[in-house]
């Protein structure tokens, strides 16, 4: 074989090897997808891509005032809500339902708490009602009183001052002292509507501004009678049956116990921001329904009843 032919064969073999190497490089390139520079760019793009939407942060200050009957629930809910939302401050005060309605109407408070629905004087104030629970009420007496039940007529006669001694309703010979709430109190308005009707409270007796003070006054005054929502009741005083019926979720639901109120949290216009989030929390499942493994909701644990109790 001539040298010229051998050189030609070797050159051909080398050319085939180069072409094969180029083909492999292209295959590897299309399979790997990118050079180190391209890979870095992809990583950067992934790190800057938007993450799945998280719940928006709640922040701000909420003021709530009014009903002292509702105070235990609102205070407890405020503490729980602030523990879950570090950027929210909720200030809760009492003062009575009338104070709460006035404060929310004039913008002093974000929320006005009330035991009764807002009256006609607030119709043009743009108030929005949020019913958060049901509060059972009871006529309460000092533990020295030897009476466990009052009929509606007996209660009317006592609270109006017509009967002034417990012996006249089957009790011991003991002077009756009526403990009142002020005119601005929603508790007083409820008792007026449900028990007294058109009959007026006696002007004699003691007046206490808050439910807690009412409880203390009745518990420490011999022969005293008053009225309070049941979350405040303990062994320091006695809750009376009304028309032979004791308060309970069942007796309220079946209509045999009439002393209760729907508890209102009013806002001026539709709530927004932290105010809306707080109201949603109180009215949501966490407060209104029992947690897994529990028989009572947080509302019930605090002595109130769920807002939906009377729903058909």
Backbone bond lengths (Angstrom), bond angles and torsions (degrees), N, CA, C in turn:
res aa  C-N    CA-C-N  psi(-1)  N-CA   C-N-CA  omega(-1)  CA-C   N-CA-C  phi
1 X - - - 1.478 - - 1.519 107.89 -
2 X 1.317 115.83 131.23 1.448 119.63 -176.83 1.504 111.19 -71.25
3 X 1.313 117.90 154.60 1.475 122.97 178.79 1.501 111.26 -59.49
4 X 1.312 116.84 -34.48 1.469 120.84 -177.67 1.514 111.03 -65.75
5 X 1.355 116.09 -41.61 1.462 120.91 -179.72 1.506 110.47 -67.98
6 X 1.346 117.82 -40.70 1.476 122.41 179.93 1.507 110.45 -62.33
7 X 1.304 118.45 -41.22 1.483 122.05 179.12 1.514 110.81 -63.39
8 X 1.344 115.15 -38.38 1.463 119.07 -179.70 1.514 111.03 -65.36
9 X 1.342 116.98 -42.27 1.477 121.47 -179.89 1.528 110.48 -63.20
10 X 1.325 117.67 -45.61 1.481 122.16 -179.72 1.525 110.89 -61.48
11 X 1.311 117.12 -40.50 1.477 121.48 -179.69 1.512 110.49 -63.76
12 X 1.336 115.42 -38.79 1.475 119.69 -179.71 1.516 110.86 -66.11
13 X 1.345 115.89 -44.54 1.489 120.59 178.85 1.515 110.73 -59.18
14 X 1.321 119.01 -44.18 1.468 122.98 -179.39 1.526 111.19 -63.18
15 X 1.333 118.05 -38.18 1.458 122.57 -179.43 1.530 110.53 -65.81
16 X 1.337 116.51 -41.75 1.480 120.94 178.26 1.519 110.29 -61.95
17 X 1.350 116.63 -41.45 1.479 120.54 179.17 1.512 111.93 -62.08
18 X 1.333 117.18 -41.38 1.474 120.73 179.70 1.515 111.01 -64.76
19 X 1.334 116.60 -43.95 1.466 120.67 -179.88 1.532 111.34 -63.10
20 X 1.337 117.36 -38.41 1.479 121.34 179.42 1.518 110.36 -65.05
21 X 1.317 115.67 -41.24 1.473 120.10 179.82 1.512 110.68 -63.37
22 X 1.313 118.22 -40.68 1.471 121.71 178.72 1.507 111.08 -63.97
23 X 1.356 115.61 -39.67 1.474 119.14 179.15 1.505 111.57 -62.97
24 X 1.341 117.44 -41.52 1.473 121.04 178.66 1.501 110.82 -62.51
25 X 1.324 116.91 -41.60 1.469 121.15 -177.46 1.513 110.50 -62.77
26 X 1.372 116.79 -40.30 1.458 119.97 179.63 1.507 110.70 -67.18
27 X 1.381 115.80 -40.41 1.455 119.01 179.50 1.505 110.57 -61.72
28 X 1.335 116.63 -47.63 1.460 120.93 -179.29 1.514 111.17 -62.06
29 X 1.307 116.73 -37.61 1.462 120.24 -179.50 1.507 111.09 -64.62
30 X 1.344 118.94 -45.27 1.457 120.80 -178.08 1.507 110.71 -70.58
31 X 1.344 120.88 -26.95 1.460 123.27 -179.06 1.514 111.00 -79.16
32 X 1.348 117.78 -41.90 1.468 121.28 -178.72 1.500 110.77 -71.40
33 X 1.289 117.36 -33.51 1.469 120.74 171.90 1.493 114.24 96.60
34 X 1.360 121.24 -30.16 1.459 119.38 -175.81 1.500 109.82 -167.08
35 X 1.308 114.96 158.26 1.450 122.45 173.90 1.506 108.61 -80.67
36 X 1.372 121.51 171.21 1.462 123.20 176.02 1.512 112.34 -52.49
37 X 1.308 118.32 -35.29 1.461 120.79 -179.95 1.521 111.01 -66.61
38 X 1.346 115.57 -43.83 1.460 119.62 179.39 1.520 110.87 -65.35
39 X 1.356 117.21 -38.12 1.464 121.32 -179.94 1.517 111.29 -63.71
40 X 1.331 116.58 -40.60 1.457 121.31 178.36 1.519 110.76 -63.02
41 X 1.308 116.12 -40.49 1.459 121.05 -179.98 1.520 110.38 -64.32
42 X 1.352 116.63 -40.12 1.466 120.55 179.90 1.519 110.59 -64.67
43 X 1.357 116.09 -41.33 1.466 120.31 178.86 1.511 110.72 -62.21
44 X 1.327 116.39 -43.14 1.462 120.62 179.99 1.514 110.40 -62.74
45 X 1.349 115.92 -40.91 1.462 119.40 -179.43 1.518 110.38 -64.19
46 X 1.355 116.75 -39.53 1.463 120.21 -179.72 1.515 111.20 -65.28
47 X 1.353 115.60 -38.40 1.463 118.53 -177.36 1.517 112.38 -71.23
48 X 1.340 116.84 -23.67 1.463 118.82 -178.74 1.525 112.41 -98.52
49 X 1.355 116.70 -3.75 1.460 118.77 178.72 1.522 109.84 -66.00
50 X 1.336 119.33 144.83 1.455 121.61 -178.71 1.523 111.20 -63.57
51 X 1.353 116.42 136.14 1.455 121.52 178.30 1.521 108.52 -80.36
52 X 1.342 117.63 165.11 1.468 119.40 177.07 1.517 110.34 -55.22
53 X 1.317 117.54 142.66 1.467 121.51 -173.42 1.517 111.52 -62.20
54 X 1.348 116.86 127.62 1.461 122.82 177.38 1.523 108.49 -96.09
55 X 1.369 115.40 162.21 1.464 119.76 178.25 1.516 108.90 -61.59
56 X 1.305 118.02 133.73 1.464 119.78 -178.70 1.521 110.86 -63.10
57 X 1.307 116.34 144.15 1.458 121.11 179.02 1.527 109.97 -68.35
58 X 1.337 115.42 136.72 1.461 120.85 178.37 1.520 108.02 -101.65
59 X 1.310 117.31 131.80 1.453 120.47 178.26 1.524 110.39 -150.36
60 X 1.335 115.33 158.20 1.457 120.22 178.98 1.517 111.56 131.57
61 X 1.329 115.36 179.47 1.463 122.42 -179.79 1.528 109.38 -116.17
62 X 1.329 115.85 134.29 1.467 122.06 179.00 1.525 108.03 -120.39
63 X 1.327 116.87 133.16 1.463 120.98 175.10 1.521 108.73 -114.35
64 X 1.331 115.38 133.18 1.466 121.36 178.80 1.520 108.28 -132.61
65 X 1.325 116.93 132.74 1.463 120.63 -179.05 1.520 109.64 -141.70
66 X 1.344 114.95 164.18 1.461 119.03 175.43 1.505 113.99 127.47
67 X 1.315 116.37 -130.06 1.458 124.69 -171.15 1.529 113.27 -45.45
68 X 1.335 116.17 122.08 1.466 119.02 174.02 1.518 110.23 -79.71
69 X 1.350 117.91 -20.19 1.463 120.91 174.74 1.519 110.58 -63.44
70 X 1.332 116.66 -39.07 1.463 121.83 -178.03 1.524 112.66 -85.25
71 X 1.319 116.55 -8.95 1.465 121.86 -174.32 1.535 113.99 -52.75
72 X 1.349 119.90 -45.11 1.475 118.75 -178.65 1.526 113.23 -58.63
73 X 1.319 116.88 -38.68 1.463 120.22 -179.97 1.521 111.22 -70.85
74 X 1.325 117.27 -47.76 1.468 120.25 -176.12 1.527 110.91 -65.45
75 X 1.326 116.66 -39.44 1.472 119.64 178.97 1.527 110.98 -64.29
76 X 1.327 116.96 -46.00 1.465 120.45 -179.79 1.521 111.26 -63.09
77 X 1.333 116.41 -43.68 1.468 120.24 179.47 1.531 110.84 -64.86
78 X 1.334 116.73 -37.99 1.466 120.51 179.09 1.524 110.77 -62.92
79 X 1.325 116.42 -43.66 1.473 120.02 179.23 1.527 110.80 -63.11
80 X 1.333 117.11 -44.33 1.462 120.78 179.29 1.533 110.88 -63.26
81 X 1.335 115.74 -42.80 1.463 120.11 -177.51 1.525 111.15 -66.85
82 X 1.331 116.96 -41.92 1.473 119.72 178.90 1.522 111.50 -66.05
83 X 1.333 117.25 -32.57 1.467 120.18 177.69 1.529 111.05 -64.76
84 X 1.334 116.83 -29.73 1.457 121.39 179.90 1.525 112.31 -90.40
85 X 1.329 116.85 -17.49 1.475 121.89 -176.10 1.532 108.95 -133.58
86 X 1.317 114.97 90.06 1.463 121.11 -171.23 1.527 113.53 -64.02
87 X 1.324 117.40 -19.60 1.467 119.91 -177.18 1.531 112.49 -95.10
88 X 1.331 116.72 10.00 1.460 121.07 179.97 1.523 110.32 -112.08
89 X 1.331 116.28 135.81 1.467 122.64 172.96 1.524 108.13 -119.35
90 X 1.337 116.60 127.51 1.464 120.97 179.12 1.522 108.26 -120.48
91 X 1.323 116.14 119.55 1.467 122.22 178.56 1.524 108.96 -103.79
92 X 1.335 116.74 120.08 1.466 121.86 -175.86 1.524 109.47 -117.77
93 X 1.332 116.43 128.26 1.461 121.40 176.80 1.527 109.02 -134.40
94 X 1.331 115.96 163.76 1.457 121.98 179.11 1.515 110.77 -94.80
95 X 1.332 114.99 -129.16 1.460 120.13 178.95 1.511 114.26 107.50
96 X 1.357 116.99 -12.90 1.454 120.42 -179.81 1.521 112.33 101.82
97 X 1.319 115.51 156.08 1.466 120.98 -177.01 1.524 112.77 -59.63
98 X 1.347 116.84 -40.81 1.466 120.11 179.94 1.511 111.66 -60.65
99 X 1.340 116.06 -39.65 1.465 120.50 177.79 1.522 111.10 -64.96
100 X 1.342 116.34 -42.30 1.461 119.83 179.85 1.515 112.14 -62.67
101 X 1.325 116.71 -43.10 1.471 120.30 179.83 1.526 111.05 -65.13
102 X 1.322 116.74 -43.11 1.466 120.49 178.55 1.530 110.79 -62.84
103 X 1.340 115.71 -43.71 1.464 119.54 -177.08 1.524 112.69 -64.43
104 X 1.336 116.80 -41.86 1.467 118.04 -179.34 1.526 110.66 -72.76
105 X 1.322 116.96 -33.52 1.470 120.00 179.64 1.520 111.78 -66.69
106 X 1.344 116.90 -37.33 1.475 118.60 -178.29 1.525 112.63 -95.29
107 X 1.332 117.30 4.28 1.457 120.67 174.36 1.517 115.10 86.54
108 X 1.326 117.72 5.92 1.466 120.33 178.17 1.520 111.03 -69.83
109 X 1.328 117.25 -34.40 1.464 122.71 178.83 1.523 110.12 -122.25
110 X 1.333 116.25 149.60 1.456 120.57 174.06 1.529 111.02 -74.48
111 X 1.348 115.38 -31.39 1.461 121.21 -177.77 1.520 108.77 -131.76
112 X 1.324 116.45 134.01 1.463 121.81 174.05 1.515 109.49 -112.76
113 X 1.340 117.27 117.21 1.461 122.34 -177.36 1.527 110.01 -91.20
114 X 1.336 116.44 135.23 1.458 119.59 -176.17 1.523 111.67 -147.57
115 X 1.352 115.27 141.78 1.467 121.00 175.60 1.526 111.33 -80.89
116 X 1.314 116.48 -15.03 1.469 120.82 -176.97 1.524 109.53 -129.01
117 X 1.321 115.27 158.18 1.466 119.62 177.22 1.525 110.29 -65.84
118 X 1.314 116.24 147.43 1.463 121.07 179.26 1.525 109.99 -60.57
119 X 1.329 115.66 138.40 1.461 120.98 -178.04 1.519 113.05 -76.48
120 X 1.325 114.48 178.40 1.463 120.77 -177.96 1.525 112.95 -59.23
121 X 1.333 117.19 -27.65 1.461 120.18 -178.56 1.525 112.84 -65.52
122 X 1.352 116.67 -12.54 1.467 120.23 -178.95 1.533 112.07 -106.97
123 X 1.317 117.36 6.59 1.463 120.31 -175.21 1.523 113.34 -60.77
124 X 1.326 117.55 -33.25 1.468 120.45 -177.19 1.529 112.27 -101.27
125 X 1.343 117.28 17.06 1.474 120.67 -177.48 1.521 113.47 -96.57
126 X 1.328 116.95 -0.28 1.465 119.74 177.55 1.510 114.69 72.88
127 X 1.335 117.62 25.87 1.466 119.97 -178.35 1.524 111.39 -77.25
128 X 1.325 115.39 139.56 1.465 122.27 177.68 1.522 107.95 -114.59
129 X 1.325 115.94 128.14 1.465 122.22 -174.57 1.530 111.12 -91.44
130 X 1.333 115.36 136.44 1.462 122.07 174.79 1.532 106.73 -128.81
131 X 1.329 117.59 107.74 1.468 121.22 -179.91 1.522 108.24 -85.26
132 X 1.336 116.41 118.47 1.462 120.48 -170.82 1.526 113.89 -106.03
133 X 1.325 117.71 -19.14 1.461 119.56 179.79 1.520 109.90 -173.77
134 X 1.306 115.52 177.90 1.456 122.93 172.53 1.521 107.92 -115.43
135 X 1.337 116.46 133.73 1.461 121.38 -180.00 1.522 109.58 -112.08
136 X 1.335 117.89 114.97 1.461 119.24 172.25 1.527 109.40 -71.01
137 X 1.321 116.99 140.87 1.460 122.75 174.93 1.526 108.81 -115.23
138 X 1.325 116.05 160.98 1.462 120.07 177.19 1.516 109.68 -148.20
139 X 1.316 115.68 150.53 1.460 120.94 167.35 1.522 105.89 -77.85
140 X 1.321 116.40 130.46 1.468 121.24 -175.92 1.521 110.15 -120.19
141 X 1.340 115.87 148.67 1.466 120.64 179.41 1.518 109.85 -135.83
142 X 1.314 114.03 160.31 1.454 121.35 173.18 1.533 109.19 -63.37
143 X 1.307 116.96 148.58 1.466 120.56 -176.86 1.527 113.57 -64.96
144 X 1.344 118.55 -14.70 1.468 121.25 176.69 1.533 112.19 -74.20
145 X 1.309 117.21 -16.42 1.471 121.05 -177.22 1.528 109.57 -76.98
146 X 1.321 116.48 127.40 1.472 121.74 -176.39 1.535 111.32 -97.03
147 X 1.301 116.32 44.95 1.463 123.22 177.25 1.526 107.12 -128.24
148 X 1.340 116.60 137.51 1.461 121.04 -179.62 1.517 113.56 -114.96
149 X 1.331 116.59 -10.55 1.453 120.42 -175.46 1.527 109.86 -147.81
150 X 1.324 115.40 145.03 1.465 121.24 171.84 1.517 109.11 -130.25
151 X 1.330 115.73 139.86 1.455 119.54 168.80 1.523 107.78 -77.07
152 X 1.310 116.21 166.57 1.459 119.65 178.56 1.525 110.85 -60.34
153 X 1.331 117.09 -42.21 1.460 119.83 -178.78 1.530 111.35 -66.10
154 X 1.329 117.56 -39.95 1.466 120.13 176.98 1.527 110.64 -62.44
155 X 1.337 116.50 -41.30 1.465 119.70 178.47 1.515 110.84 -63.41
156 X 1.328 117.62 -41.94 1.468 121.45 177.78 1.528 110.12 -60.18
157 X 1.317 116.36 -46.04 1.468 120.48 -177.20 1.527 112.09 -65.69
158 X 1.315 117.15 -34.46 1.476 120.32 178.83 1.522 110.75 -74.56
159 X 1.321 117.18 -49.59 1.469 120.56 -175.63 1.527 112.30 -69.27
160 X 1.331 116.76 -22.11 1.471 120.11 177.79 1.527 112.29 -91.50
161 X 1.340 116.53 -6.98 1.464 120.15 177.78 1.517 114.73 91.43
162 X 1.328 117.96 3.76 1.466 120.91 179.93 1.529 110.60 -71.25
163 X 1.323 117.78 -39.68 1.468 123.31 174.21 1.518 107.58 -105.71
164 X 1.340 115.62 129.23 1.476 119.83 -175.09 1.526 113.28 -123.71
165 X 1.344 117.85 2.89 1.463 120.95 179.68 1.530 108.97 -136.90
166 X 1.317 115.94 137.36 1.457 120.73 -175.94 1.530 113.11 -65.10
167 X 1.323 117.15 -22.32 1.465 119.30 -179.61 1.531 111.38 -65.61
168 X 1.323 116.99 -21.60 1.465 120.99 -179.00 1.528 113.35 -77.60
169 X 1.334 116.16 -6.86 1.474 119.87 175.13 1.530 110.44 -125.18
170 X 1.351 114.40 26.95 1.463 119.75 175.23 1.511 115.20 90.00
171 X 1.318 117.72 9.36 1.459 120.24 -179.75 1.514 113.15 -100.91
172 X 1.300 116.39 -163.57 1.459 122.40 179.89 1.533 110.18 -80.17
173 X 1.308 115.28 165.09 1.468 121.45 -179.26 1.528 108.12 -76.14
174 X 1.314 115.34 92.61 1.464 121.18 -172.25 1.521 109.02 -151.24
175 X 1.324 115.37 130.98 1.460 120.47 179.77 1.527 110.44 -64.86
176 X 1.322 115.54 139.86 1.467 121.53 178.17 1.523 109.78 -90.98
177 X 1.323 116.15 130.34 1.462 121.84 171.86 1.522 108.15 -114.78
178 X 1.318 116.87 119.10 1.466 121.07 179.63 1.528 109.33 -88.25
179 X 1.323 115.16 127.14 1.467 120.77 176.04 1.527 107.67 -104.11
180 X 1.326 115.59 122.84 1.465 122.33 -174.79 1.528 111.31 -104.18
181 X 1.326 114.61 165.99 1.459 123.26 161.39 1.528 106.99 -107.78
182 X 1.331 118.34 158.42 1.476 120.23 -179.26 1.524 112.15 -68.01
183 X 1.313 116.08 167.47 1.467 121.70 -177.98 1.528 112.73 -57.94
184 X 1.331 117.43 -28.58 1.467 120.84 -178.18 1.527 112.75 -77.29
185 X 1.326 117.15 -7.04 1.459 121.19 -175.50 1.525 112.48 -75.17
186 X 1.323 115.92 132.03 1.455 120.50 174.58 1.517 111.51 -69.27
187 X 1.330 116.99 -33.37 1.468 120.81 177.35 1.528 110.03 -60.89
188 X 1.318 116.58 -44.05 1.465 120.92 178.26 1.530 110.46 -62.17
189 X 1.331 116.71 -43.09 1.458 120.27 179.96 1.526 111.45 -63.10
190 X 1.335 117.11 -38.78 1.458 120.44 178.41 1.526 111.60 -62.52
191 X 1.342 115.67 -46.93 1.462 119.46 179.66 1.526 110.20 -64.62
192 X 1.319 116.72 -37.31 1.464 120.44 176.50 1.538 110.21 -59.83
193 X 1.322 116.10 -47.27 1.461 120.75 -177.03 1.528 112.27 -69.49
194 X 1.337 117.16 -45.66 1.467 120.82 -170.72 1.527 112.62 -84.57
195 X 1.338 116.69 -36.64 1.462 119.92 -174.98 1.525 111.89 -102.49
196 X 1.317 116.92 -58.06 1.465 120.34 -171.17 1.529 113.88 -78.29
197 X 1.293 116.81 -33.81 1.465 118.62 -176.30 1.520 110.23 65.41
198 X 1.318 117.22 -122.28 1.471 121.04 -178.13 1.530 112.96 -85.50
199 X 1.335 117.37 -10.20 1.468 120.89 176.80 1.525 109.15 -74.30
200 X 1.321 117.56 143.09 1.460 121.71 -176.30 1.533 111.78 -98.51
201 X 1.322 115.50 151.00 1.466 121.15 173.68 1.534 109.72 -61.04
202 X 1.334 115.31 147.17 1.449 119.15 170.55 1.520 109.92 -64.34
203 X 1.312 117.07 149.65 1.466 120.46 176.75 1.520 111.71 -85.77
204 X 1.327 116.48 -9.78 1.462 120.59 177.42 1.533 109.87 -79.89
205 X 1.309 116.01 158.16 1.457 120.60 176.47 1.516 113.00 116.02
206 X 1.329 114.84 -158.06 1.467 123.06 -176.03 1.530 108.20 -120.31
207 X 1.319 116.77 141.72 1.471 120.25 176.89 1.529 109.78 -115.30
208 X 1.315 116.29 130.64 1.465 122.22 179.05 1.523 109.28 -121.24
209 X 1.322 115.42 136.90 1.470 120.91 -172.43 1.521 113.76 -74.46
210 X 1.323 118.15 -30.12 1.462 121.62 -173.29 1.525 110.98 -126.38
211 X 1.328 115.65 160.02 1.467 120.62 178.91 1.524 111.53 -62.41
212 X 1.322 116.84 -39.23 1.466 119.78 178.75 1.515 112.15 -62.44
213 X 1.338 116.56 -40.09 1.469 120.74 178.28 1.529 110.37 -69.64
214 X 1.336 117.70 -35.48 1.462 121.67 174.89 1.518 110.09 -59.26
215 X 1.318 117.22 -47.39 1.463 121.88 179.21 1.519 111.03 -58.21
216 X 1.320 116.72 -49.19 1.465 120.76 -178.70 1.519 111.43 -62.31
217 X 1.321 116.83 -41.43 1.462 121.46 -178.01 1.525 111.53 -64.25
218 X 1.339 117.00 -45.39 1.463 120.08 179.51 1.530 110.42 -66.98
219 X 1.318 116.73 -40.00 1.471 120.56 -177.95 1.527 112.42 -66.53
220 X 1.328 117.94 -25.32 1.468 120.74 -174.54 1.527 113.83 -110.72
221 X 1.323 117.96 0.32 1.469 120.90 -178.64 1.530 109.52 -112.12
222 X 1.316 116.46 115.51 1.463 121.35 -179.31 1.532 110.62 -57.91
223 X 1.323 116.33 131.32 1.457 121.30 177.33 1.517 115.22 78.53
224 X 1.332 117.34 7.99 1.475 120.53 -173.94 1.519 112.84 -78.09
225 X 1.324 114.95 150.06 1.466 123.15 171.03 1.520 108.18 -134.39
226 X 1.315 115.65 143.96 1.462 121.25 177.00 1.513 109.08 -154.02
227 X 1.321 117.20 -159.40 1.463 122.42 -178.70 1.515 108.03 -150.58
228 X 1.315 115.10 143.78 1.461 119.14 -173.38 1.520 109.27 -160.44
229 X 1.345 117.28 157.05 1.457 117.59 173.95 1.527 108.58 -79.83
230 X 1.311 115.61 146.02 1.469 120.92 -165.22 1.535 116.39 -64.81
231 X 1.345 121.43 -21.51 1.462 117.82 175.71 1.531 114.11 -58.22
232 X 1.332 117.78 -20.84 1.461 120.93 -179.97 1.536 112.47 -85.49
233 X 1.317 118.28 -12.15 1.465 120.91 -172.21 1.522 111.60 -76.84
234 X 1.340 114.94 134.31 1.463 121.51 173.60 1.519 109.02 -145.20
235 X 1.322 117.20 -167.45 1.466 121.36 -175.29 1.524 114.26 -72.34
236 X 1.322 117.28 -4.28 1.470 119.17 -179.47 1.524 111.84 -76.38
237 X 1.333 117.27 -9.75 1.462 122.14 178.46 1.522 109.02 -150.90
238 X 1.324 116.91 -176.63 1.468 120.94 -176.28 1.522 110.43 -128.18
239 X 1.331 115.81 134.06 1.460 121.49 173.84 1.521 108.59 -91.73
240 X 1.326 116.33 131.57 1.458 120.98 -179.07 1.528 111.37 -89.20
241 X 1.313 115.59 149.08 1.456 120.03 167.08 1.533 107.82 -72.01
242 X 1.311 115.93 152.85 1.465 120.88 178.52 1.524 107.76 -120.03
243 X 1.312 116.20 118.26 1.468 121.17 -173.94 1.524 111.33 56.21
244 X 1.349 115.63 36.45 1.451 121.41 177.00 1.515 115.48 79.21
245 X 1.328 117.78 6.58 1.468 121.51 -176.23 1.527 109.83 -118.91
246 X 1.319 116.05 131.69 1.463 121.57 175.91 1.530 109.45 -88.96
247 X 1.346 115.77 154.32 1.467 119.01 179.75 1.531 110.53 -72.55
248 X 1.309 116.12 142.58 1.465 123.35 172.60 1.519 107.17 -168.30
249 X 1.319 116.17 167.09 1.465 119.44 177.02 1.523 110.14 -60.19
250 X 1.323 116.61 -40.13 1.455 120.54 -176.87 1.524 112.10 -68.24
251 X 1.363 117.14 -44.26 1.472 118.86 -177.68 1.524 111.88 -70.85
252 X 1.327 116.64 -27.28 1.473 119.12 174.46 1.527 109.49 -72.99
253 X 1.325 116.42 -43.21 1.461 119.98 -178.23 1.525 111.89 -65.72
254 X 1.367 117.20 -38.04 1.463 118.40 -177.48 1.531 113.26 -87.04
255 X 1.341 116.35 -0.09 1.454 120.22 173.11 1.511 116.19 86.12
256 X 1.337 118.20 6.84 1.465 119.59 -178.73 1.530 112.82 -88.31
257 X 1.321 117.20 -13.58 1.471 120.75 176.85 1.533 107.87 -121.97
258 X 1.340 117.38 109.76 1.468 119.87 -171.28 1.527 115.80 -91.44
259 X 1.336 117.59 -7.36 1.471 119.29 -174.36 1.534 111.11 -85.34
260 X 1.301 116.35 87.95 1.462 121.03 176.26 1.519 108.17 -157.85
261 X 1.309 115.39 163.77 1.458 120.02 177.79 1.512 110.82 -138.67
262 X 1.323 117.03 145.74 1.454 120.68 168.94 1.521 107.43 -79.41
263 X 1.310 116.22 130.89 1.460 120.94 -175.84 1.528 110.25 -93.81
264 X 1.326 114.72 127.24 1.469 122.09 -173.42 1.529 110.90 -109.32
265 X 1.337 115.45 140.26 1.457 121.70 169.55 1.533 106.33 -122.91
266 X 1.326 115.58 105.28 1.472 121.23 -174.90 1.530 111.26 -91.12
267 X 1.331 114.97 144.36 1.461 121.02 169.74 1.527 107.72 -123.76
268 X 1.312 115.74 158.46 1.466 119.92 175.82 1.520 107.51 -91.54
269 X 1.320 115.99 102.48 1.442 120.49 -171.78 1.521 110.11 80.61
270 X 1.321 115.80 177.06 1.468 120.10 178.82 1.526 109.35 -65.82
271 X 1.319 118.17 134.04 1.466 120.17 -178.59 1.519 111.69 -69.73
272 X 1.313 115.60 152.75 1.460 121.69 177.87 1.530 109.01 -135.57
273 X 1.319 115.95 169.60 1.460 121.87 172.48 1.517 114.23 54.36
274 X 1.328 115.53 -136.52 1.463 121.47 -176.12 1.526 111.85 -64.42
275 X 1.335 116.88 -32.80 1.471 120.02 178.48 1.523 110.30 -62.92
276 X 1.319 116.78 -46.63 1.460 120.94 178.58 1.524 110.80 -63.35
277 X 1.331 116.63 -43.85 1.465 120.46 -178.70 1.525 110.95 -62.11
278 X 1.330 117.20 -39.41 1.466 121.36 179.66 1.530 110.76 -66.48
279 X 1.326 117.23 -45.21 1.467 120.54 178.42 1.528 111.16 -64.17
280 X 1.325 116.99 -41.07 1.466 120.51 177.03 1.525 110.56 -60.24
281 X 1.310 115.82 -36.27 1.472 120.80 -179.84 1.532 110.98 -66.13
282 X 1.329 117.01 -48.13 1.469 120.57 -179.87 1.531 110.95 -64.29
283 X 1.326 116.60 -37.35 1.459 120.91 -176.15 1.528 112.83 -88.71
284 X 1.328 116.48 -2.75 1.460 120.99 -177.10 1.516 113.20 -87.62
285 X 1.323 115.38 178.88 1.463 121.70 -175.22 1.521 113.35 -61.13
286 X 1.335 117.42 -32.81 1.467 119.23 -176.62 1.526 112.35 -61.14
287 X 1.329 116.83 -31.78 1.467 120.43 179.34 1.524 112.46 -100.95
288 X 1.314 117.96 -30.41 1.463 120.88 -172.49 1.528 114.03 -92.47
289 X 1.324 118.00 -19.72 1.467 120.96 -177.83 1.527 110.92 -123.74
290 X 1.344 116.88 149.11 1.472 119.47 179.39 1.523 111.08 -63.38
291 X 1.325 115.43 142.20 1.463 120.07 174.35 1.524 108.53 -74.06
292 X 1.312 116.49 165.72 1.463 121.05 -179.70 1.531 110.00 -56.39
293 X 1.305 116.03 130.27 1.459 120.72 178.89 1.516 114.93 85.33
294 X 1.340 117.52 -0.95 1.466 121.15 -179.68 1.526 110.05 -114.33
295 X 1.334 115.33 154.70 1.460 120.16 179.91 1.528 112.40 -100.13
296 X 1.345 116.18 -14.80 1.458 120.04 -178.43 1.518 110.87 -123.88
297 X 1.325 115.44 145.91 1.459 121.03 173.58 1.534 108.63 -78.11
298 X 1.322 116.61 170.09 1.469 119.95 176.75 1.523 110.59 -63.08
299 X 1.336 116.41 -36.93 1.466 120.20 176.71 1.522 110.26 -57.60
300 X 1.324 116.92 -45.02 1.464 121.44 -179.23 1.528 112.15 -70.49
301 X 1.314 116.86 -36.58 1.467 120.26 177.64 1.523 111.27 -61.52
302 X 1.333 116.58 -27.44 1.460 121.48 179.12 1.528 112.55 -88.87
303 X 1.339 116.64 2.66 1.459 120.80 175.76 1.521 115.53 96.35
304 X 1.334 117.24 1.64 1.454 121.67 178.84 1.538 108.88 -100.90
305 X 1.308 116.54 -177.55 1.456 121.83 178.42 1.531 109.05 -125.71
306 X 1.342 117.80 150.38 1.463 119.78 -177.60 1.522 112.52 -59.35
307 X 1.314 114.94 147.86 1.466 121.14 -178.28 1.517 112.16 -60.51
308 X 1.341 116.61 -25.17 1.470 121.18 -175.46 1.535 112.53 -89.86
309 X 1.322 118.59 4.06 1.477 121.34 -173.56 1.518 112.45 -53.19
310 X 1.322 117.28 -41.37 1.464 120.96 -173.85 1.516 113.20 -91.48
311 X 1.348 117.24 2.31 1.459 119.65 178.33 1.521 110.10 -66.63
312 X 1.303 116.39 140.03 1.467 121.50 179.55 1.512 110.07 -72.20
